[in-house]
Amino acid sequence: NERKTTMGVAIASRMLAAAVSCSAATPSTAEASQSASDKAPATANDVKADLVLASSIVDRKAQPVPEKLQAGQTVFAFTQITGPGGGYVEHVWTCNGKEVARHYLPVGQSKHWRTWSRHLLHVGQYNVRVLADNGAKLQETSFEVLPADQAATVAKD
């Protein structure tokens, strides 16, 4: 019950923040096309999520990441969601099997929605999962982060 209450407060805060900052997107909020519909919340059965890693977000578009990721870089998990709008998705970041971040991201009423989260990287094996509001996995990606000096050496080879 405590998790549900905390999650509900986090979702309500996110939705309020998204509504207030609708004209100026921030790294953890999203904007959608203007066509809204009265659909049920997003579930894994009727929602498609495309997840890409990005070095930044410019005009709500993901910018490519370098070939080798290194400690100290900030990386974005950019998700494009299609299907019935409403509800939220979660971005769950893990490093070496340990959860290091969890972001609850609201999904607007549009059939097309973009949202993202970001994380400052440390050395290790990362995994980012996108979960529907019912907990079902929609998408997942994994990547390795090298020490800054090792990534520079690998890039020269």
Secondary structure, DSSP 8 states (H G I E B T S, - for coil): -HHHHHHHHHHHHHHHHHHHTTTS--TT---B-S---------TTT-EEEEEEESEEETTEEE---SSEETT-EEEEEEEEESS--SEEEEEEEETTEEEEEEEEE--SSSEEEEEEEEE--SEEEEEEEEETTS-EEEEEEEEEE-HHHHHHHHH-
